[in-house]
């Protein structure tokens, strides 16, 4: 009954199709042989006691699993990601590649242009390969927070 009225009033709009990601070349996961050879980036999210949400951008060196930077804010758009990576390259030098997932901030044109200018290869992981980027840090971070009574909502 309700569906019929809904259709008669022309409220049934066609559903938008899912935006397909471009086919990525499958890169085998190579172990880094020297520091600063490759970095991995990932986002995490949590909420304060007040309910206000915040996000963290984690950058990890693939060789020694050192956390190079954690950028924290309520919003981390692509321009902010580029700025954080630019500041990190000034301190640590330029890596050969950065491994990323397919988040909106990581597929933005600003990040692609910055990486091209710096000569950095951006290796996007396959959408189903969640263990391929900074997931190990996420697990460690989550375990440490849970021991302190905090919770972490992963993206």
ABEGO torsion letter per residue (X at the ends): XAAAAAAAAGABBBBBBBBBBBBBBBBBBBBBABBGABBBBBBBBBBBAAGBBBBBBBBBBAAAGBBABBBBBABBBAAAAAAAAAAAAAAAEBBABBBBBABAAAABAAAAAAAAAAGBBBBBBBAABAAABAAAAAAAAAAAAAAAGBBBBBX
